[in-house]
Amino acid sequence: MKTLKLITLSLLLSITFFSCNSDDDNPSIEPTTKERLAHKWFLLKVLNVETGEETIADSCEQNSYYEFSITGDFSLGFFALNTGTCELNSSESGTYEMMEYEGDEGFLITLPDGSTEGSKIVSISETELILEQTGFGTRHITFIKE
């Protein structure tokens, strides 16, 4: 009888210890769009939505970037060839805030002079960001994270 009690107790203990899975205690939490955005993104290509013309950034232009912090700071740099040398052509910094843009998720950039520019997030993943901007026609600008 004592042996039966020990076996039963052993079975109960093993069921208790082995039935719990650590995944149950830590469900994966999907990052927010702002958390995904908070990185440095490098230019890959630009698609003119109206004409269908796609322009792949050359090796110099691929140094151009948008950088977002989780705290709302923003910076950008545009690179271009200047007499055969790849140079930083222009740069800006300011702040950004997440917002609805044309019915979709997006952000609004505010520069120190008070000017603003909005962008719609077409898609965002761990490695790719596609923005829609409408300044010189509708453009989809693809960035990659390195």
VEXMARGU-338849 format. One line per 3 residues: number of its first residue (from 0); their letters; for each residue x, y, z of C-alpha. Coordinates in pm, whole numbers, plus 50000, padded with zeros to 5 digits. Each point is the difference from the previous one (the first is absolute). Layout:
REM VEXMARGU-338849
NUM> A> X/Y/Z; ...;
***
This chain:
REM VEXMARGU-338849
0> MKT> 50000/50000/50000; 50284/50231/50085; 50151/49930/49659;
3> LKL> 49672/50088/49828; 49987/50334/50184; 50358/50078/49897;
6> ITL> 49929/49915/49636; 49683/50213/50002; 50184/50292/50162;
9> SLL> 50284/49969/49748; 49755/50001/49710; 49818/50307/50134;
12> LSI> 50327/50186/50048; 50129/49912/49656; 49669/50106/49838;
15> TFF> 50016/50330/50188; 50362/50075/49905; 49997/49880/49642;
18> SCN> 49661/50130/49893; 50098/50365/50047; 50158/50161/49699;
21> SDD> 50208/50316/50036; 49840/50136/49679; 49670/50024/50186;
24> DNP> 50153/50250/50241; 50160/50221/49731; 49773/50045/49700;
27> SIE> 50173/50174/49711; 49902/50363/49973; 49991/50150/49652;
30> PTT> 50201/50326/49982; 49805/50318/49931; 50050/50186/49673;
33> KER> 50195/50268/50186; 50230/49733/50147; 50057/49854/49653;
36> LAH> 50058/50346/49855; 50258/50098/50266; 50314/49914/49800;
39> KWF> 50222/50135/49726; 49853/49923/49656; 50205/50024/49678;
42> LLK> 49861/50091/49659; 49956/49711/49756; 49763/50118/49724;
45> VLN> 49726/50244/49903; 49686/49907/49807; 49798/50268/49822;
48> VET> 49653/49859/50061; 49840/50201/49719; 50243/49896/49724;
51> GEE> 50118/49666/50139; 50363/50111/49953; 50231/49851/50261;
54> TIA> 50340/50150/50077; 50252/49789/50187; 50233/50209/50218;
57> DSC> 50363/49990/49890; 50272/49898/50246; 50046/50360/50116;
60> EQN> 49628/50075/50037; 49964/49681/50206; 50181/50188/50279;
63> SYY> 49695/50230/50025; 49801/49928/50312; 49707/50077/50226;
66> EFS> 50068/49937/50369; 49725/49986/50261; 50044/49970/50376;
69> ITG> 49745/49846/50233; 49988/50337/50183; 49877/50189/49692;
72> DFS> 50323/50145/49860; 50061/49982/49627; 50293/50060/49766;
75> LGF> 50062/49953/49632; 50293/50021/49765; 50004/50004/49622;
78> FAL> 50314/49892/49817; 50086/50072/49635; 50296/49982/49767;
81> NTG> 50182/50331/49966; 50268/49992/49727; 50044/49629/50057;
84> TCE> 50008/50015/50380; 49717/49877/50219; 49912/50283/50238;
87> LNS> 49733/50088/50251; 49786/50236/49794; 49759/50110/50274;
90> SES> 49894/49906/50348; 49722/50094/50239; 49890/49912/50348;
93> GTY> 49685/50059/50194; 49722/49804/50162; 49728/49765/49883;
96> EMM> 49673/49871/50133; 49794/49702/49897; 49662/50091/49852;
99> EYE> 49732/49896/49760; 50095/50115/49652; 49744/49986/49720;
102> GDE> 49808/49731/50188; 50305/49783/50068; 50279/49988/50254;
105> GFL> 50273/50256/49947; 50207/50271/50163; 50048/50374/49990;
108> ITL> 50352/50145/50000; 50052/50347/50147; 50323/50184/49920;
111> PDG> 50152/50275/50218; 49860/50274/49770; 49649/49867/50070;
114> STE> 49946/49847/49656; 49838/49657/49994; 49981/49704/49766;
117> GSK> 49776/49699/50033; 50060/49649/49872; 49774/49699/49983;
120> IVS> 50148/49665/50098; 49913/49764/49716; 50172/49709/50176;
123> ISE> 50258/49937/50268; 50181/49681/50099; 50312/49922/50198;
126> TEL> 50215/50080/49694; 49798/50212/49755; 49808/50327/50019;
129> ILE> 49785/50135/49714; 49874/50356/50029; 49754/50184/49780;
132> QTG> 50074/50368/49944; 49809/50243/49785; 50214/50307/49934;
135> FGT> 50106/49952/49642; 49737/49747/49898; 49924/49690/50202;
138> RHI> 50318/49807/50079; 50062/49678/50189; 50343/50022/50157;
141> TFI> 50156/49673/50117; 50257/49993/50278; 50187/49710/50153;
144> KE> 50142/49958/50348; 50360/49885/50029;
***
